[in-house]
Structure formats: structure tokens, C-alpha cells
Amino acid sequence: MFSTLTDGISRQIEGATSAVSGLFFEPVLRLGVTGLSRAGKTVFITGLVANLLERGRMPQLSAQAEGRIEAVYLQPQPDDTLPRFAFEDHLAALTGDDPRWPDSTRAISELRLSFRVRPSGLIGAMTGPRVIHVDIVDYPGEWLLDLALLDKSYAEWSEATLERIAKRPEAADYLSTARAEDGALRLDEARALALAASFTTYLQTARGNGWSDCTPGRFLLPGDLAGSPVLTFAPLPKPASVPRGSLYREMERRYNAYKSRVVQPFFRDHFAKIDRQVVLVDVLGAIHQGPRALEDLRRTMAEVLSAFRPGRSRFLSSILGGKRVEKILFAATKADYLHHAQHPALTSIMKAMLREALSRADFAGAEAMAISMASLRATVEETLTRDGAALDAVRGRLLATGKQAAMYAGELPSDPARLLSPAREGAEAWLDADFGLMAFAPARSSLKPGEGPPHIRLDRAAEFLIGDRL
């Protein structure tokens, strides 16, 4: 209790100090970037930074359109304990002679981008330019989903997890092992390790197949925690009795240790300092996987939003000390996999999912917005003819072979309910449509001076996230 109290007081002091610094010195805005499975966080940050440094493709960023941005430059990040986001390496990978997608996020990293801007109106004429820092914090989406564990006991988490994965083929091996286990028996460390390994294998396979709710997050990205007791537990059915020294009791202890020693420190030390947040979502990938994957994604979005309603969680309230994230952007990525004629339908689906997630999360607080976008455009548009009908398609360089290919992903419905309703009802497959996706590599391109890499609506995302501070 004392630790919780001091944590809350320290958060309030840090928040007050930040506010005073913003008034009298150089204000700092902390932008968190995370994403659900394979949504493209690294590409988003690289594309955003590159296009803020060279703003020729950012017409919807109002400070740029008004000519008030005098300079943008990179500086060393303020936190000496965090790795620097490897912007230059990632940009070279995306724009080199043989462009490729950079490695995905595996840990937290940070980058500071500084703006010299002229305030608008009379204030600008009186004060002259000022410097504003944007600290971009990159972290795995699975870590954000771990927040939901804080308010769940081991028994509650186990029951909910086993019920949720019961019909997934990826979980069949783990479920047969877990249901055959007697948690009341004395702890056998070899059995505990085998159970944790089997559950981790399920999580890895599920994430690879497009499921979004793959937690605990550190099971997928263990780092230096690999093999430690805090990562050696798994969900089990609760036995009739739970004696001391039993397998179930030890699993419960390790689960609680994971919450207190892994999850809470992340939210206390990093998440609690974020002002604005981007959540990247691979909606097209979920649609391609089918109704169950889309419903899983919608439910996961509601879990994500629980991180931004601290009043509902006593744990989170004590960690944040009253601070709230001001804006959250949910972005459906890979819009370049569709012809622009279908972008409104993708945006409508993203907005509908956000509305339902907001409702399910009983959410109030931050301003939330949904858009569709592509952080780096990998395709060009063209029209195909099939059976005498014209199809709006895209063409790009295939990731597997490097050869050019055209793709028509399928016609997204203009009414999101045509997808969301069967997903909510547990349909096995789409009844009247088939959605297919190819994997494209980054396009070869030569950038003009003053222009960042091509994108779709990255400037609109930047305007929502940081435009008011510029």
C-alpha cells in the first residue's frame, strides 16, 4: 500500500513539473506508438519521422501548410536507459536499392524529434519561434494488452483464457495437456516448464495466424526474462482443492509476480508518461482471416481502450496519479492494399469497430479517432478486366519473389455491419464474399529533395496527434 501511494504521488509531481516546464521552457509531447499483430509500428514511425523531416508530402499538417515550421531535427532521446529507435537503419532498409521491410519491434525504444515553429497570430509576432519536442516511444502492442491482467486474479484469467481459445485449432495441443493436468498435485518443475512452453507455442502460432489477443505479452518477447519463473506459468482449470505447494498454487504465485514485477513497472515507468497514443490495427489481415479473427480484433480493441480509462482500475489509477492520455488514434494500416475507391469502406469499418470498442470499454476521457492509412505506400493503382467487368486493383512487388503482380482483394461492403454482425455471431466464414491478400515488398522509388517516402494519410494522422501543439 505504501508503494502504491508513493507511486501515485510521484506521478502527480512529474505531471505538475511537466506542465510548468511546458509553460516556461521548451514543451515536450510524448507520443506512444503501439500496434496489434503485424500492424507495422516500425514502418509507421520511420515513415512519420521521415515525412516530418522532409515535409513535401504533408499538406494536411496545418503548421506546414501555413509555413510556420522553420526546422525539424533529431536530437538524442532524453531517457538514457532506453535504446534509441534505429530510424536511419530502418529508413535505409525501406528506401535502399533493394528495399525491404525492417525488423519488427521486440522491445521499447525512443526517439526525440524537435520542431522550431512560429506560433500563429499576435503571439507569434511578439514572441518569435519556439522549440517543441516530440518524444516518440515505440513498444509492443502485446505489452499494452497485459494491462487487462492487473484487475484479474489467476483463476479469472485462466477461466477466461481457456474459454476464449477453446475453439481455436492452434490451441488444441495445449488444451489437451492442460485439461489432463491435476493442479492439486505437488509442483513438479518439469511439468510447469512443459506447460509454459506449450502455452507459449500456442501464443506464437496464434499471433502468426492473425489472432490479436496474444497475452501475456512477454511470453512472445521475453528478452532477458526468458526461462525465469515470471514467464513459467500457464492457464489451468481450477481443481476442487488447492493445497500449499501444489502446481496450481505455484502457477498462481508466478502469475501474480508477472503482474507486479513486469506489467506494473512498464505502466509506471513508461506508459504513465504518454500524452498521445497511436494504436495500429491490421483490419484487412483480420478480414482475410475470417469472422472469428475480426471479432477477436474488435474485442482486443476494447481491451486496449481499458488502458485509457484509469478511473475503472484501482491499479492503473495509482500508477497514473490522475494523468490521462489526451488523444488516441486507431489507424487501419495497409490502405495501399486497396484501390482508393475502397478506402472509405475500410475507414467506415475501422470507425464502426472503434465505436463498439468504446461502448464495450465503458470509455470516457481521451479524444479518439479512427482512420485508414499506409505509412509507406508499396503499390500503385490500376484497373483490371475480369469477365468483362472492370476491377479497381493495385500492383506491387511481391515479397516472396520480387516479381510485379496485381491484386484485387475483394469488395469491402459499404455497410460495416455486413462484416461485424456475422463476426459477432460467431460465423465460420464470410457467406457472400471472399477476401484475399498478397504480401508486397516496399516499392523502389527515388525521392525528390524535400519529400519523404510516399504514404496515404500520414499527414492527417500527424495533424490529429501533434497539430494542436505546433
C-alpha positions as CSV (number, residue, x, y, z in Angstrom):
1,M,0.0,0.0,0.0
2,F,2.8,2.4,0.8
3,S,4.5,1.6,-2.5
4,T,1.2,2.3,-4.4
5,L,0.8,5.6,-2.5
6,T,4.3,6.8,-3.3
7,D,4.0,5.8,-6.9
8,G,0.8,7.9,-7.2
9,I,2.4,10.9,-5.5
10,S,5.5,10.7,-7.8
11,R,3.3,10.6,-10.9
12,Q,1.4,13.7,-9.8
13,I,4.7,15.6,-9.1
14,E,6.1,14.5,-12.5
15,G,2.9,15.7,-14.2
16,A,3.0,19.1,-12.4
17,T,6.7,19.5,-13.3
18,S,5.9,18.7,-16.9
19,A,3.1,21.3,-17.1
20,V,5.3,24.0,-15.6
21,S,8.1,23.2,-18.0
22,G,5.7,23.5,-20.9
23,L,4.8,27.0,-19.9
24,F,8.2,28.5,-19.3
25,F,10.7,26.3,-21.2
26,E,10.6,24.0,-24.2
27,P,7.4,21.9,-24.1
28,V,7.6,18.1,-24.6
29,L,4.9,15.9,-26.0
30,R,5.3,12.2,-25.5
31,L,3.7,10.1,-28.4
32,G,3.3,6.4,-27.7
33,V,3.2,4.1,-30.8
34,T,2.0,0.5,-30.5
35,G,0.2,-1.9,-32.7
36,L,-1.7,-5.2,-32.7
37,S,-0.2,-8.2,-34.5
38,R,1.8,-7.3,-37.6
39,A,0.3,-3.8,-37.9
40,G,3.5,-2.0,-38.9
41,K,4.8,0.1,-35.9
42,T,8.4,0.3,-37.2
43,V,7.3,1.4,-40.6
44,F,4.8,3.9,-39.2
45,I,7.5,5.6,-37.0
46,T,10.0,5.6,-39.8
47,G,7.6,7.0,-42.3
48,L,6.3,9.6,-39.9
49,V,9.7,10.9,-38.9
50,A,11.0,10.9,-42.5
51,N,8.0,12.9,-43.6
52,L,8.2,15.4,-40.8
53,L,11.9,16.0,-41.6
54,E,11.1,16.4,-45.3
55,R,7.5,17.7,-45.4
56,G,6.8,17.9,-49.1
57,R,4.1,15.2,-48.8
58,M,2.4,16.6,-45.6
59,P,-0.2,19.1,-46.9
60,Q,-2.8,18.3,-44.2
61,L,-0.3,19.2,-41.4
62,S,-1.7,22.7,-40.8
63,A,1.6,24.2,-39.4
64,Q,3.3,23.1,-42.5
65,A,0.6,24.4,-44.8
66,E,0.7,27.7,-43.1
67,G,4.5,27.9,-43.4
68,R,5.1,28.1,-39.6
69,I,7.6,25.2,-39.3
70,E,11.1,26.7,-39.6
71,A,13.0,23.5,-39.0
72,V,12.6,19.9,-37.8
73,Y,15.6,17.9,-36.5
74,L,16.5,14.8,-34.5
75,Q,18.1,15.0,-31.1
76,P,19.3,12.4,-28.5
77,Q,16.3,11.0,-26.6
78,P,16.1,12.2,-23.0
79,D,16.0,8.7,-21.4
80,D,19.5,7.3,-21.2
81,T,18.2,3.9,-20.1
82,L,16.1,3.2,-23.3
83,P,17.5,2.1,-26.7
84,R,17.2,4.7,-29.5
85,F,14.8,3.9,-32.2
86,A,17.0,3.0,-35.2
87,F,15.4,5.5,-37.6
88,E,18.3,5.7,-40.0
89,D,18.7,2.0,-40.4
90,H,15.0,1.4,-40.9
91,L,14.8,4.2,-43.5
92,A,17.8,2.8,-45.4
93,A,16.0,-0.6,-45.4
94,L,12.8,0.9,-46.8
95,T,14.4,3.2,-49.4
96,G,17.6,1.4,-50.5
97,D,18.4,-0.2,-53.9
98,D,16.7,-3.4,-52.8
99,P,14.1,-2.1,-50.4
100,R,12.8,-4.4,-47.6
101,W,10.6,-4.2,-44.5
102,P,12.7,-3.6,-41.4
103,D,12.7,-6.0,-38.4
104,S,9.6,-5.7,-36.1
105,T,9.5,-4.2,-32.7
106,R,10.8,-6.5,-30.0
107,A,11.4,-4.1,-27.1
108,I,10.7,-0.5,-26.1
109,S,12.7,2.3,-27.8
110,E,12.5,6.1,-28.1
111,L,13.3,8.9,-30.5
112,R,13.2,12.7,-30.0
113,L,12.1,14.9,-32.9
114,S,12.3,18.7,-32.3
115,F,10.4,21.4,-34.1
116,R,11.2,25.1,-34.4
117,V,7.9,26.7,-35.1
118,R,6.4,30.2,-35.2
119,P,3.2,30.5,-33.2
120,S,0.2,31.8,-35.1
121,G,-1.4,35.3,-34.7
122,L,-0.3,38.1,-32.4
123,I,1.6,35.7,-30.1
124,G,3.9,34.6,-32.9
125,A,4.6,38.2,-33.8
126,M,5.5,39.1,-30.2
127,T,7.5,36.0,-29.1
128,G,9.1,34.7,-32.3
129,P,9.9,31.0,-32.9
130,R,9.8,28.4,-30.2
131,V,11.1,24.8,-29.9
132,I,8.7,21.9,-29.2
133,H,10.0,18.4,-28.6
134,V,8.1,15.2,-29.6
135,D,9.4,12.1,-27.9
136,I,8.2,9.0,-29.8
137,V,8.0,5.9,-27.7
138,D,7.8,2.6,-29.5
139,Y,6.6,-0.5,-27.6
140,P,5.0,-3.9,-28.5
141,G,1.2,-4.0,-28.6
142,E,1.2,-7.2,-26.5
143,W,2.6,-5.2,-23.6
144,L,-0.4,-2.9,-23.7
145,L,-2.8,-5.8,-23.7
146,D,-1.2,-7.0,-20.5
147,L,-2.9,-4.2,-18.6
148,A,-6.1,-6.3,-18.5
149,L,-4.3,-8.7,-16.3
150,L,-4.0,-6.2,-13.4
151,D,-7.6,-6.5,-12.4
152,K,-7.9,-10.2,-12.9
153,S,-7.0,-13.0,-10.5
154,Y,-5.2,-16.1,-11.7
155,A,-8.4,-18.1,-11.5
156,E,-10.3,-15.4,-13.5
157,W,-7.6,-15.1,-16.2
158,S,-7.3,-18.9,-16.5
159,E,-11.0,-19.4,-16.9
160,A,-11.4,-16.6,-19.4
161,T,-8.4,-17.7,-21.5
162,L,-9.3,-21.4,-21.6
163,E,-12.9,-20.5,-22.7
164,R,-11.7,-18.0,-25.3
165,I,-9.2,-20.3,-27.0
166,A,-11.4,-23.5,-26.8
167,K,-12.4,-23.5,-30.4
168,R,-9.1,-22.5,-31.9
169,P,-7.2,-25.2,-33.7
170,E,-3.9,-23.6,-32.7
171,A,-4.7,-24.3,-29.0
172,A,-5.7,-28.0,-29.4
173,D,-2.4,-29.4,-28.2
174,Y,-2.1,-27.0,-25.2
175,L,-5.8,-27.6,-24.2
176,S,-5.4,-31.4,-24.2
177,T,-2.3,-31.1,-22.0
178,A,-3.9,-28.5,-19.6
179,R,-7.1,-30.4,-19.1
180,A,-5.3,-33.6,-18.3
181,E,-3.2,-31.9,-15.6
182,D,-4.2,-32.1,-12.0
183,G,-3.3,-28.8,-10.5
184,A,-3.9,-30.1,-6.9
185,L,-0.8,-32.3,-7.2
186,R,2.5,-31.2,-5.8
187,L,4.6,-28.9,-8.0
188,D,6.8,-30.7,-10.5
189,E,9.1,-28.1,-12.1
190,A,9.5,-30.1,-15.3
191,R,5.7,-30.2,-15.7
192,A,5.5,-26.4,-15.1
193,L,8.1,-25.7,-17.7
194,A,6.4,-28.1,-20.2
195,L,3.1,-26.3,-19.6
196,A,4.6,-22.9,-20.1
197,A,6.4,-24.0,-23.2
198,S,3.3,-25.5,-24.7
199,F,1.2,-22.3,-24.0
200,T,4.0,-20.1,-25.5
201,T,3.9,-22.3,-28.6
202,Y,0.2,-21.7,-28.8
203,L,0.7,-17.9,-28.5
204,Q,3.4,-17.8,-31.2
205,T,1.2,-19.8,-33.6
206,A,-1.9,-17.8,-32.8
207,R,-0.1,-14.5,-33.4
208,G,1.3,-15.9,-36.7
209,N,-2.2,-16.8,-37.8
210,G,-3.5,-13.3,-37.1
211,W,-5.1,-13.5,-33.7
212,S,-4.8,-10.3,-31.7
213,D,-5.3,-11.3,-28.1
214,C,-1.9,-12.9,-27.6
215,T,-1.0,-12.3,-24.0
216,P,0.9,-12.4,-21.7
217,G,3.0,-10.2,-24.0
218,R,6.4,-11.1,-22.6
219,F,5.9,-14.8,-23.4
220,L,6.3,-13.7,-27.1
221,L,9.1,-11.2,-26.4
222,P,10.9,-12.5,-23.3
223,G,14.2,-10.7,-23.6
224,D,16.4,-11.3,-20.5
225,L,13.3,-12.8,-18.7
226,A,13.5,-16.0,-20.8
227,G,13.3,-19.0,-18.6
228,S,12.6,-17.1,-15.4
229,P,9.7,-18.1,-13.1
230,V,7.7,-15.0,-14.0
231,L,7.4,-16.5,-17.5
232,T,6.9,-20.1,-16.4
233,F,3.1,-20.2,-15.8
234,A,0.1,-21.1,-17.9
235,P,-3.7,-21.1,-17.5
236,L,-5.1,-24.2,-15.8
237,P,-8.6,-25.4,-14.7
238,K,-9.1,-24.8,-11.0
239,P,-9.1,-28.1,-9.0
240,A,-11.5,-28.7,-6.2
241,S,-8.7,-28.1,-3.6
242,V,-5.6,-26.0,-3.9
243,P,-3.2,-27.2,-1.2
244,R,0.1,-25.4,-0.4
245,G,3.0,-26.5,-2.7
246,S,0.6,-27.6,-5.4
247,L,1.1,-26.9,-9.1
248,Y,-2.0,-24.6,-9.3
249,R,-0.8,-22.6,-6.2
250,E,2.6,-22.1,-7.7
251,M,1.2,-21.1,-11.1
252,E,-1.0,-18.5,-9.3
253,R,2.1,-17.1,-7.4
254,R,4.1,-16.7,-10.6
255,Y,1.1,-15.1,-12.4
256,N,0.9,-12.5,-9.6
257,A,4.7,-12.0,-9.8
258,Y,4.4,-11.3,-13.5
259,K,1.8,-8.6,-12.8
260,S,3.8,-6.9,-10.0
261,R,7.3,-7.2,-11.4
262,V,6.7,-7.0,-15.2
263,V,3.4,-5.4,-16.0
264,Q,3.2,-2.7,-13.3
265,P,6.7,-1.4,-13.8
266,F,6.1,-0.9,-17.5
267,F,3.0,1.2,-17.0
268,R,4.6,3.1,-14.1
269,D,7.9,3.9,-15.9
270,H,6.7,4.4,-19.5
271,F,3.0,4.3,-20.2
272,A,2.1,6.7,-17.4
273,K,4.2,9.5,-19.1
274,I,2.5,9.2,-22.6
275,D,0.4,12.2,-23.7
276,R,-0.9,11.0,-27.1
277,Q,-1.2,7.4,-28.4
278,V,-1.3,5.6,-31.8
279,V,-2.7,2.1,-32.0
280,L,-2.1,0.5,-35.4
281,V,-4.5,-2.2,-36.5
282,D,-4.3,-4.7,-39.4
283,V,-8.0,-4.7,-40.1
284,L,-7.5,-6.1,-43.6
285,G,-5.5,-9.0,-42.2
286,A,-8.3,-9.9,-39.8
287,I,-10.9,-9.7,-42.5
288,H,-8.8,-12.0,-44.6
289,Q,-8.5,-14.5,-41.7
290,G,-12.3,-14.6,-41.3
291,P,-15.2,-13.6,-39.0
292,R,-13.6,-15.0,-35.8
293,A,-10.4,-13.1,-36.3
294,L,-12.4,-9.9,-36.9
295,E,-14.4,-10.4,-33.7
296,D,-11.2,-11.2,-31.8
297,L,-9.8,-7.9,-33.1
298,R,-12.8,-5.9,-32.0
299,R,-12.7,-7.4,-28.5
300,T,-9.0,-6.7,-28.3
301,M,-9.6,-3.1,-29.2
302,A,-11.9,-2.8,-26.2
303,E,-9.2,-4.3,-24.0
304,V,-6.7,-1.7,-25.4
305,L,-9.1,1.1,-24.6
306,S,-9.3,-0.1,-21.0
307,A,-5.7,1.2,-20.6
308,F,-7.1,4.7,-21.2
309,R,-9.8,4.7,-18.5
310,P,-7.8,4.8,-15.3
311,G,-10.8,5.5,-13.1
312,R,-12.0,2.0,-13.8
313,S,-8.9,0.3,-12.4
314,R,-7.6,1.0,-8.9
315,F,-4.2,-0.3,-10.0
316,L,-4.0,2.0,-13.0
317,S,-5.3,5.0,-11.1
318,S,-2.5,4.6,-8.5
319,I,0.1,4.2,-11.3
320,L,-1.0,7.2,-13.4
321,G,-1.8,9.5,-10.5
322,G,-4.7,11.2,-12.3
323,K,-2.9,11.7,-15.6
324,R,-4.8,10.8,-18.8
325,V,-3.8,10.3,-22.3
326,E,-5.3,13.2,-24.3
327,K,-5.7,11.7,-27.8
328,I,-5.8,8.2,-29.2
329,L,-5.6,7.4,-32.9
330,F,-6.7,4.0,-34.1
331,A,-5.3,3.5,-37.6
332,A,-6.2,0.7,-40.0
333,T,-2.9,0.1,-41.8
334,K,-2.1,-1.2,-45.3
335,A,-4.7,1.0,-47.1
336,D,-2.3,0.8,-50.1
337,Y,-3.5,-2.8,-50.5
338,L,-6.8,-1.4,-51.7
339,H,-7.7,1.0,-54.6
340,H,-8.6,4.4,-53.2
341,A,-12.2,3.8,-54.2
342,Q,-12.4,1.3,-51.3
343,H,-10.7,3.4,-48.7
344,P,-14.0,4.9,-47.4
345,A,-15.3,1.4,-46.8
346,L,-12.1,0.5,-44.8
347,T,-12.4,3.7,-42.8
348,S,-16.0,3.0,-42.1
349,I,-15.2,-0.5,-40.8
350,M,-12.4,1.0,-38.6
351,K,-14.8,3.7,-37.2
352,A,-17.6,1.1,-36.5
353,M,-15.1,-1.1,-34.7
354,L,-13.9,1.8,-32.6
355,R,-17.5,2.9,-31.7
356,E,-18.3,-0.6,-30.5
357,A,-15.0,-0.9,-28.6
358,L,-15.6,2.5,-27.0
359,S,-19.0,1.3,-25.9
360,R,-17.8,-2.1,-24.6
361,A,-15.0,-0.4,-22.7
362,D,-17.4,2.0,-21.0
363,F,-14.9,4.6,-22.2
364,A,-14.7,8.3,-21.4
365,G,-11.7,10.6,-21.4
366,A,-9.4,10.9,-24.3
367,E,-10.4,12.1,-27.7
368,A,-10.4,9.1,-30.0
369,M,-10.3,8.9,-33.8
370,A,-10.2,6.2,-36.5
371,I,-8.7,6.4,-40.0
372,S,-7.3,4.2,-42.7
373,M,-3.7,4.8,-43.9
374,A,-0.5,3.5,-45.2
375,S,2.7,4.6,-43.5
376,L,4.7,3.7,-46.7
377,R,2.9,3.2,-50.0
378,A,4.1,0.0,-51.6
379,T,1.6,-0.2,-54.5
380,V,0.3,1.7,-57.5
381,E,-3.3,1.6,-58.7
382,E,-4.6,0.1,-61.9
383,T,-7.8,-1.2,-63.4
384,L,-8.2,-4.9,-64.3
385,T,-10.8,-6.5,-66.5
386,R,-12.3,-9.8,-65.4
387,D,-15.3,-11.5,-67.1
388,G,-15.9,-8.2,-68.9
389,A,-16.1,-6.2,-65.7
390,A,-13.7,-3.5,-64.6
391,L,-12.0,-4.1,-61.2
392,D,-10.1,-1.4,-59.3
393,A,-6.9,-3.1,-58.2
394,V,-3.3,-2.4,-57.0
395,R,0.0,-3.5,-58.3
396,G,3.2,-4.1,-56.4
397,R,6.4,-6.1,-56.0
398,L,5.7,-9.5,-54.3
399,L,7.5,-10.1,-51.1
400,A,8.2,-13.7,-51.8
401,T,9.5,-13.5,-55.4
402,G,10.2,-9.8,-56.1
403,K,8.0,-10.0,-59.2
404,Q,5.3,-7.5,-60.1
405,A,1.7,-8.6,-59.5
406,A,-1.7,-7.1,-59.5
407,M,-4.1,-7.8,-56.6
408,Y,-7.9,-7.3,-56.2
409,A,-8.5,-8.0,-52.5
410,G,-12.3,-8.2,-52.9
411,E,-15.1,-5.7,-52.5
412,L,-15.4,-4.4,-48.9
413,P,-19.1,-3.7,-48.0
414,S,-20.1,0.0,-47.6
415,D,-22.1,-1.1,-44.5
416,P,-19.7,-2.3,-41.8
417,A,-22.5,-4.3,-40.2
418,R,-22.2,-6.8,-43.1
419,L,-18.9,-7.9,-41.6
420,L,-19.2,-7.0,-38.0
421,S,-22.6,-8.8,-37.4
422,P,-21.5,-12.3,-38.6
423,A,-18.3,-11.8,-36.8
424,R,-20.2,-11.1,-33.5
425,E,-22.5,-14.1,-34.1
426,G,-19.5,-16.5,-34.5
427,A,-19.8,-17.3,-38.2
428,E,-17.2,-19.7,-39.5
429,A,-16.7,-17.9,-42.8
430,W,-17.9,-15.0,-44.9
431,L,-21.1,-16.1,-46.6
432,D,-21.2,-13.8,-49.7
433,A,-17.6,-12.6,-50.2
434,D,-14.0,-13.8,-50.4
435,F,-11.2,-11.5,-49.3
436,G,-7.6,-12.4,-50.4
437,L,-4.4,-10.6,-49.7
438,M,-0.9,-10.8,-51.2
439,A,2.3,-9.7,-49.3
440,F,4.0,-6.8,-51.0
441,A,7.6,-5.6,-50.6
442,P,8.4,-1.9,-50.4
443,A,8.4,-0.3,-53.8
444,R,11.6,1.0,-55.4
445,S,11.5,4.8,-55.5
446,S,13.6,7.9,-55.9
447,L,12.7,10.7,-53.6
448,K,12.8,14.3,-54.7
449,P,14.5,16.9,-52.4
450,G,12.2,18.0,-49.7
451,E,9.9,14.9,-49.9
452,G,9.6,12.0,-47.6
453,P,8.5,8.5,-48.7
454,P,5.1,8.2,-50.3
455,H,2.2,7.4,-47.9
456,I,-1.5,7.6,-47.5
457,R,-3.0,10.0,-44.9
458,L,0.1,10.1,-42.7
459,D,-0.2,13.8,-42.7
460,R,-3.8,13.6,-41.4
461,A,-2.6,11.3,-38.6
462,A,0.2,13.8,-37.7
463,E,-2.3,16.7,-37.7
464,F,-4.6,14.8,-35.2
465,L,-1.7,13.7,-33.0
466,I,0.5,16.8,-32.8
467,G,-1.0,19.6,-34.9
468,D,-2.5,21.5,-32.0
469,R,0.9,21.6,-30.2
470,L,2.5,23.1,-33.3
